Amino acid sequence: MKRRTFLWGAASMPAIAAASRVTGFLTPALAQQKEFAPRPGTWRTFEITTRVEILEPTGVSRAWLPIPLVKSDYQKALGDQWSGNARILKPVSDGVYGANMLYAEFAAGESAPVVELTSRFQTQDRALDWSKKTAADEDPAALKTWTKATDLMPTDGIVRETALEITRGKTSDVEKVKAIYDWILANSYREPKVRGCGVGDIKAMLETRSFGGKCADINALFVGLVRAVGVPARDIYGIRVAPSAFGYKSLGAGSANISKAQHCRAEVFLKDHGWVAMDPADVTKVAREETSEWLKIDHPVVEALRPKLFGGWEGNWVAFNTAHDVALPSATQGGKLGFLMYPQSETAQGRRDSLDPDNFKYTITTREIKA
């Protein structure tokens, strides 16, 4: 065994009460909800453990496990530990966006490849005070990275045409971003049948006028449209690590096993405010999955949340990276990934299905560490 260490409009009970008048009853889930009001200032410490086992290996087997090393005013990395029977076990990066991952390479003939990664970190809520302006210190050259096109996120053609139509008459960056946020919520919807978190092919979404998807589709469409009008924006890929403190069952981890709790969020860079949290996809998730019925976007339960996710999010989630078009270091099978949010592996027979943790096989567990 090898081991090494090295050193994130207000919802209210009146809104919920209004929801009960609309539906005629108050469900147990709604009765437990509180005002959705993320507030920065309280740091929580978590630990997640990812264990990958490669079943029926052939030839040289490899695995890549995302490491949550995004450092920001909402997240602090506290260190990682790993172990396994790999002949190579080391942290690597995609080399473009700085997406960090643990790389494991197993010798041909290793009958039961296994690797385990434990990451500890702190997170906090985000909530922007729109009345205050911030002197954002950001390298202009670095900001250009977040207006560029990617393989699945072009910024020309139908994407730019749509973005210009949405933002017609808007002059400030805040007005443009708000118009796109509102358009996303008026036109897109969460589709539970989509595998994993979706693909994020925004050109196909616009060409087919098919706006059903999950977070990697809906937030990618938001980010792509924002980039198309010259405002820096980025997807942030991560995983939920705890239940929502505000009682929204759809906005938190349902158990300690978070193998299927991946979620991407978004940020936009505004001249007077710096990087600002956004998550239109979670608004659509509440509309579709918070209750047994599909709520309209103007339903009081959804409206209570909608303005809060324009400028904030809850710190029950950890960010892995902001990478697109990811080439896995040392990979010999498969091409680039649109994004890196799930563990990956390959054998001589090809790349394994990262959306099938039972057969891949991998498990991700979480625990909060109390002071």
C-alpha positions as CSV (number, residue, x, y, z in Angstrom):
1,M,0.0,0.0,0.0
2,K,1.2,3.5,-0.8
3,R,0.2,6.6,1.1
4,R,1.1,10.3,0.8
5,T,-0.4,13.5,2.2
6,F,-0.2,17.2,1.2
7,L,-1.0,20.2,2.4
8,W,-17.7,28.0,-0.8
9,G,-36.1,38.3,-3.5
10,A,-36.2,36.3,-0.1
11,A,-37.8,33.0,0.6
12,S,-39.9,33.1,3.7
13,M,-42.6,31.3,5.6
14,P,-45.1,33.8,4.1
15,A,-44.1,32.5,0.7
16,I,-44.5,28.9,1.8
17,A,-47.9,29.8,3.3
18,A,-48.8,31.3,-0.1
19,A,-47.8,28.0,-1.7
20,S,-50.1,26.2,0.6
21,R,-53.0,28.4,-0.6
22,V,-52.1,27.7,-4.2
23,T,-51.9,23.9,-3.8
24,G,-54.5,23.6,-1.1
25,F,-52.3,21.9,1.4
26,L,-48.9,22.2,3.0
27,T,-46.7,19.1,2.3
28,P,-44.3,17.8,5.0
29,A,-41.4,18.9,2.9
30,L,-42.7,22.4,2.5
31,A,-43.6,22.6,6.2
32,Q,-39.9,22.0,7.0
33,Q,-38.6,24.8,4.8
34,K,-37.2,28.0,6.2
35,E,-36.4,31.3,4.6
36,F,-33.7,30.6,2.0
37,A,-31.1,33.1,3.1
38,P,-27.5,32.0,2.7
39,R,-25.2,34.2,4.8
40,P,-21.4,34.2,4.5
41,G,-19.3,34.2,7.7
42,T,-19.7,30.7,9.1
43,W,-17.2,28.1,7.9
44,R,-18.1,24.4,7.9
45,T,-15.5,21.6,7.7
46,F,-16.2,18.5,5.6
47,E,-14.4,15.4,4.5
48,I,-15.2,13.4,1.4
49,T,-13.8,10.0,0.5
50,T,-13.8,8.6,-3.0
51,R,-13.0,4.9,-3.4
52,V,-12.5,3.5,-6.9
53,E,-12.4,-0.2,-7.7
54,I,-11.8,-1.3,-11.3
55,L,-13.7,-4.5,-12.0
56,E,-12.5,-7.0,-14.5
57,P,-9.3,-5.1,-15.4
58,T,-7.4,-5.9,-18.6
59,G,-4.0,-4.7,-19.4
60,V,-2.8,-1.5,-17.7
61,S,-5.7,0.2,-15.8
62,R,-5.9,3.8,-14.9
63,A,-8.1,6.1,-12.8
64,W,-8.6,9.8,-12.3
65,L,-10.3,11.2,-9.1
66,P,-11.2,14.9,-8.9
67,I,-9.6,16.8,-6.1
68,P,-11.4,19.8,-4.7
69,L,-8.6,22.4,-4.8
70,V,-10.5,25.5,-5.9
71,K,-9.3,28.2,-3.5
72,S,-11.6,31.2,-3.1
73,D,-13.5,33.3,-0.6
74,Y,-16.1,30.5,-0.3
75,Q,-13.8,27.5,-0.1
76,K,-10.5,26.5,1.6
77,A,-8.6,23.3,0.9
78,L,-7.3,21.6,4.0
79,G,-5.4,18.7,2.5
80,D,-5.7,15.3,0.9
81,Q,-4.7,11.7,1.7
82,W,-4.6,8.8,-0.7
83,S,-3.8,5.1,-0.7
84,G,-4.1,2.1,-3.1
85,N,-2.3,-0.6,-4.9
86,A,-1.3,1.4,-8.0
87,R,2.2,1.5,-9.3
88,I,1.8,5.2,-9.9
89,L,-0.2,7.3,-7.5
90,K,0.2,11.1,-7.7
91,P,-1.7,14.4,-8.1
92,V,-1.8,15.8,-11.7
93,S,-3.5,18.7,-13.5
94,D,-5.2,19.1,-16.8
95,G,-2.6,21.8,-17.7
96,V,-5.0,24.4,-19.0
97,Y,-7.6,25.3,-16.3
98,G,-5.7,23.9,-13.3
99,A,-8.2,21.1,-12.7
100,N,-6.5,18.9,-10.1
101,M,-7.0,15.1,-9.9
102,L,-5.4,12.1,-8.3
103,Y,-3.9,9.8,-11.0
104,A,-3.6,6.1,-10.4
105,E,-2.0,3.7,-12.8
106,F,-2.1,-0.1,-12.1
107,A,0.2,-2.7,-13.5
108,A,-1.1,-5.2,-16.0
109,G,-1.9,-8.3,-14.1
110,E,-3.2,-6.4,-11.0
111,S,-6.3,-8.4,-10.4
112,A,-8.1,-6.0,-8.0
113,P,-7.1,-2.3,-8.7
114,V,-8.2,0.0,-5.9
115,V,-7.5,3.6,-5.0
116,E,-9.0,5.8,-2.2
117,L,-8.8,9.6,-1.9
118,T,-9.9,11.6,1.2
119,S,-10.1,15.3,0.9
120,R,-10.8,17.8,3.7
121,F,-12.0,21.3,3.1
122,Q,-14.1,24.2,4.5
123,T,-17.0,25.9,2.8
124,Q,-19.3,28.9,3.5
125,D,-22.4,30.4,2.1
126,R,-22.3,33.1,-0.6
127,A,-24.6,36.1,-0.8
128,L,-23.8,39.3,-2.5
129,D,-24.8,42.7,-1.0
130,W,-25.8,44.4,-4.3
131,S,-25.7,47.8,-2.5
132,K,-21.9,47.6,-2.1
133,K,-19.4,48.0,-4.9
134,T,-16.1,46.1,-4.9
135,A,-12.9,47.1,-6.5
136,A,-12.4,43.8,-8.3
137,D,-8.7,43.1,-8.7
138,E,-8.6,40.6,-11.6
139,D,-6.0,40.3,-14.4
140,P,-7.7,41.4,-17.7
141,A,-5.8,38.7,-19.6
142,A,-7.1,36.0,-17.2
143,L,-10.6,37.3,-17.6
144,K,-10.5,36.7,-21.3
145,T,-10.2,33.0,-20.6
146,W,-13.8,33.2,-19.3
147,T,-15.2,34.7,-22.5
148,K,-13.7,32.1,-24.8
149,A,-15.6,29.4,-26.6
150,T,-15.2,25.7,-25.8
151,D,-16.0,22.6,-27.7
152,L,-19.6,22.4,-26.3
153,M,-20.0,26.1,-25.6
154,P,-19.5,28.2,-28.8
155,T,-20.0,31.9,-28.5
156,D,-20.8,32.7,-32.1
157,G,-23.6,31.7,-34.5
158,I,-26.9,30.9,-32.9
159,V,-25.5,31.3,-29.4
160,R,-24.4,35.0,-30.0
161,E,-27.6,35.7,-32.0
162,T,-29.7,34.4,-29.1
163,A,-27.7,36.3,-26.5
164,L,-27.9,39.6,-28.4
165,E,-31.7,39.2,-28.8
166,I,-32.1,38.5,-25.0
167,T,-30.0,41.5,-24.0
168,R,-31.3,44.0,-26.6
169,G,-31.6,47.4,-24.9
170,K,-29.5,46.3,-21.9
171,T,-26.4,48.4,-21.3
172,S,-24.7,47.3,-18.1
173,D,-23.2,43.9,-17.4
174,V,-25.7,43.4,-14.5
175,E,-28.6,44.1,-16.8
176,K,-27.4,41.7,-19.4
177,V,-26.7,38.9,-17.0
178,K,-30.1,39.4,-15.3
179,A,-31.9,39.3,-18.6
180,I,-30.1,36.0,-19.5
181,Y,-30.8,34.5,-16.1
182,D,-34.5,35.3,-16.4
183,W,-34.6,34.0,-20.0
184,I,-33.0,30.7,-18.8
185,L,-35.7,30.3,-16.2
186,A,-38.5,31.2,-18.6
187,N,-37.3,28.7,-21.2
188,S,-35.4,25.8,-19.7
189,Y,-36.6,23.1,-17.3
190,R,-35.1,20.2,-15.4
191,E,-35.5,16.9,-17.1
192,P,-35.0,14.0,-14.6
193,K,-34.5,11.4,-17.4
194,V,-31.2,13.0,-18.5
195,R,-28.3,10.9,-17.4
196,G,-26.0,12.3,-14.8
197,C,-25.8,16.0,-14.9
198,G,-26.2,16.3,-18.6
199,V,-23.8,17.1,-21.4
200,G,-23.8,20.9,-21.9
201,D,-24.1,21.0,-25.7
202,I,-25.6,24.4,-25.8
203,K,-25.5,24.8,-29.6
204,A,-27.6,21.7,-30.0
205,M,-30.0,22.9,-27.3
206,L,-30.6,26.2,-29.1
207,E,-30.9,24.6,-32.6
208,T,-33.4,22.1,-31.5
209,R,-35.2,24.4,-29.1
210,S,-34.9,21.6,-26.6
211,F,-34.2,23.2,-23.2
212,G,-34.8,20.3,-20.9
213,G,-31.7,19.1,-19.0
214,K,-29.8,19.1,-15.8
215,C,-27.2,21.4,-14.2
216,A,-24.5,20.8,-16.8
217,D,-26.9,21.7,-19.5
218,I,-28.9,24.6,-18.0
219,N,-25.9,26.3,-16.3
220,A,-23.8,25.8,-19.4
221,L,-26.4,27.5,-21.5
222,F,-26.5,30.4,-19.0
223,V,-22.7,30.7,-19.0
224,G,-22.4,30.4,-22.8
225,L,-25.0,33.1,-23.4
226,V,-23.3,35.4,-20.9
227,R,-19.9,34.9,-22.6
228,A,-21.4,35.6,-26.0
229,V,-22.2,39.2,-24.9
230,G,-18.6,39.6,-23.6
231,V,-19.2,39.1,-19.9
232,P,-16.8,36.7,-18.2
233,A,-18.6,33.6,-16.8
234,R,-17.7,30.1,-15.9
235,D,-19.2,26.8,-14.8
236,I,-17.9,25.4,-11.5
237,Y,-18.1,21.6,-11.2
238,G,-18.5,20.0,-7.8
239,I,-20.6,17.8,-5.5
240,R,-23.2,18.4,-2.7
241,V,-21.9,17.3,0.7
242,A,-24.7,18.0,3.1
243,P,-28.5,18.6,3.3
244,S,-29.8,22.1,2.8
245,A,-29.9,24.0,6.0
246,F,-33.1,25.7,4.8
247,G,-35.1,22.5,4.4
248,Y,-35.1,22.2,0.6
249,K,-34.7,18.4,0.0
250,S,-33.7,18.9,-3.7
251,L,-30.9,21.3,-2.8
252,G,-28.8,19.0,-0.6
253,A,-27.2,15.6,-0.2
254,G,-29.8,13.0,0.8
255,S,-27.4,10.8,2.7
256,A,-23.7,10.2,3.5
257,N,-23.4,8.4,0.2
258,I,-23.0,11.2,-2.4
259,S,-21.9,9.0,-5.3
260,K,-24.7,10.6,-7.4
261,A,-24.8,14.0,-5.8
262,Q,-22.6,15.9,-8.4
263,H,-23.7,19.4,-9.2
264,C,-22.3,22.3,-11.2
265,R,-22.8,25.9,-10.4
266,A,-21.9,29.1,-12.2
267,E,-20.1,32.5,-11.6
268,V,-20.1,35.7,-13.6
269,F,-17.6,38.5,-13.3
270,L,-19.3,41.9,-12.8
271,K,-17.2,45.1,-12.9
272,D,-18.6,46.5,-9.7
273,H,-18.8,43.3,-7.8
274,G,-16.1,40.8,-8.9
275,W,-17.0,37.1,-9.2
276,V,-20.7,36.6,-8.3
277,A,-22.4,33.3,-7.6
278,M,-25.3,32.1,-9.8
279,D,-27.3,28.9,-10.1
280,P,-30.3,29.0,-12.4
281,A,-30.2,25.2,-12.6
282,D,-31.1,24.8,-9.0
283,V,-34.1,27.1,-9.4
284,T,-35.4,24.7,-12.1
285,K,-34.6,21.7,-9.8
286,V,-36.8,23.1,-7.1
287,A,-39.6,23.6,-9.6
288,R,-39.4,20.0,-10.8
289,E,-38.3,18.0,-7.8
290,E,-39.1,19.8,-4.5
291,T,-42.6,18.5,-4.4
292,S,-44.5,15.6,-6.1
293,E,-46.0,18.1,-8.6
294,W,-44.1,20.1,-11.2
295,L,-44.3,23.7,-10.0
296,K,-44.4,26.6,-12.4
297,I,-41.5,29.0,-12.4
298,D,-43.7,31.7,-10.8
299,H,-45.0,29.4,-8.1
300,P,-44.3,31.0,-4.6
301,V,-42.0,28.2,-3.5
302,V,-39.8,28.8,-6.6
303,E,-40.1,32.6,-6.6
304,A,-38.9,32.6,-3.0
305,L,-35.6,31.0,-4.1
306,R,-35.2,32.6,-7.5
307,P,-33.7,36.0,-6.5
308,K,-31.3,34.4,-3.9
309,L,-29.6,32.2,-6.5
310,F,-28.9,35.3,-8.5
311,G,-25.9,36.4,-6.4
312,G,-25.6,33.6,-3.9
313,W,-25.6,29.9,-3.0
314,E,-25.5,27.6,0.0
315,G,-22.2,26.3,1.3
316,N,-23.3,22.6,1.4
317,W,-21.3,21.9,-1.7
318,V,-17.7,21.7,-2.7
319,A,-16.1,22.9,-6.0
320,F,-13.7,20.6,-7.8
321,N,-12.7,22.8,-10.8
322,T,-13.8,25.1,-13.6
323,A,-12.3,23.1,-16.5
324,H,-13.7,22.5,-20.0
325,D,-12.5,20.2,-22.8
326,V,-10.4,18.2,-20.3
327,A,-7.7,15.9,-21.6
328,L,-7.0,13.3,-18.9
329,P,-3.2,13.1,-18.3
330,S,-1.7,9.8,-19.5
331,A,-5.0,8.6,-20.9
332,T,-4.8,6.2,-23.9
333,Q,-8.6,5.5,-24.3
334,G,-11.3,8.0,-25.2
335,G,-11.1,11.6,-26.1
336,K,-11.5,14.9,-24.1
337,L,-14.2,15.3,-21.5
338,G,-16.6,18.2,-21.7
339,F,-15.9,18.7,-18.0
340,L,-14.5,16.8,-15.0
341,M,-17.0,16.1,-12.2
342,Y,-17.0,12.3,-11.9
343,P,-14.2,9.8,-11.2
344,Q,-12.9,8.3,-14.5
345,S,-11.1,5.1,-15.3
346,E,-9.9,3.0,-18.3
347,T,-8.6,-0.4,-19.1
348,A,-7.1,-1.8,-22.3
349,Q,-10.7,-2.4,-23.4
350,G,-11.6,1.3,-23.2
351,R,-12.9,4.0,-20.9
352,R,-15.4,3.0,-18.3
353,D,-18.9,4.6,-17.9
354,S,-18.4,7.3,-15.2
355,L,-22.2,7.6,-14.8
356,D,-22.5,4.0,-13.6
357,P,-20.9,4.0,-10.2
358,D,-22.2,0.5,-9.3
359,N,-20.4,-1.2,-12.2
360,F,-17.5,1.2,-12.6
361,K,-17.2,0.8,-9.5
362,Y,-16.9,3.8,-7.2
363,T,-18.4,5.3,-4.0
364,I,-18.1,8.8,-2.6
365,T,-19.0,9.5,1.0
366,T,-19.2,12.6,3.1
367,R,-19.0,13.6,6.7
368,E,-19.1,17.0,8.5
369,I,-16.3,17.5,11.0
370,K,-17.6,19.5,14.0
371,A,-15.3,21.7,16.0
